[in-house]
Structures are given as C-alpha cells and as structure tokens.
Amino acid sequence: MKTLNAHELLQNAYLRLCIIHASREVVFQHRAFAEIADDSDWHRTRKGYMGYDKADLLRLDGKVWVIARGEACGSYPAAPYDSEILALRFELKREDGKRKTKAQTRNELSDAVAGSTYFRNSLVYCLANGNLAVGDFSLFSEKMLAILQPEMQRFIAQEAEYNREVILASTLRPPVTKPWSYHAGFADFLAESIETVLKQS
C-alpha cells in the first residue's frame, strides 16, 4: 500500500484543494518569509522562517480564502520544521468597490502571508521528523484538532524512529532514522478537513 511522508502529505492535500476548487494561482514577485522561530541574542541573529513562493485563491460558500504552502528555511531554528499550509480571508475588491489589479492582489497576498508569523494562520504543519502539528495560537487550531485527533491513528503507516545514541548539536535531539509516514488516503481526508474548517470559519 502506498505511503506518504509528511511533506508529500501536505503537498498532495494542497494540490487536491486547488484542483477541486479551481483555484486562482498568484505567484509572488519575491519569496515571502514568515518568522516561525528565533534563537537570536544581543550579538547575533538566528531566525527560522516558512518561505512561500505563491498562494492560491479559493471561493468557498461565497467567501474568498487564500491558502499557501510554505517550506521551512533560514537558520538552524527552522531545523525542527518542514512545511505548512495556512489560510486567511481576502477581499478581491478595493474599498471603492473596484476590483484590485493583479499587482495589488499579488503584493497584498505576499504581505499577508509574510505577516502570518508563528503559525497564527496555520491549518496544519509538519515537523522534520514527519509528525503533524496544529499551532497552539492558530485561528483554526480548535476546529482542526476536533476533526483530526479522532481519525489520525487509522492513517499512520509508520511512527518515527530515532538513533538514541546520538544527539544533534543543532537541535539537541537524536536524529531521525525513519520519519513518520501515512497512508495515501490521508491526503484526501486532510483536504476535506481543511475545506470543512474553512467553511465553518
């Protein structure tokens, strides 16, 4: 039976959402970075980010939503993380009622995604060891957890395994020898869960 690692799981769920809802893709002029971790001190800056190259506009029950899939980047504080799917509401028209230009839409989306720091607009993200997580302070955490927690166990194909004899200096954790993996059907369930949460929000 086909399995997916967490990175592939988020990729497939995201792609399914975009296909089902015939999303409008907006490619950013420059990569957008949202800060997710900070280990800086008075003499050096060390920060981790999620980086986003694009976003997609979806229409659900008359509301326009932006979704974006980011990938961890930056300095070592980003090492525990892998990728994320976030969402936020968006208005296609300006205050005067006129439709925003492509450039306005692109720039506003890029700024909004970059402003989604510390998983505040996260639907779900995955860690470097393949585990899935929902941000404690996310606007969607309560609803996502209510759907995912009762169902997670049936989709797990392999739990993570570690080399307990080694501790990595960058993370102070043992290295992963086998990451979490999931049954392929989880991607469809995750996409449906995200759609349900957005419709309820």
Secondary structure, 3 states (H helix, E strand, C coil): CCEEEHHHHHHHHHHHHHHHCCCEEEEEEEEEEEEEEECCECCECCEEEEEEEEEEEEEECCEEEEEEEEEEEECHHHCCEEEEEEEEECCCECCCCCECCHHHHHHHHHHHHHCCHHHCCEEEEEECCCCEECCCCCCCHHHHHHHHCCCHHHHEEECCEECCCCCCCCCCCCCEEECCEEECCHHHHHHHHHHHHHHHC
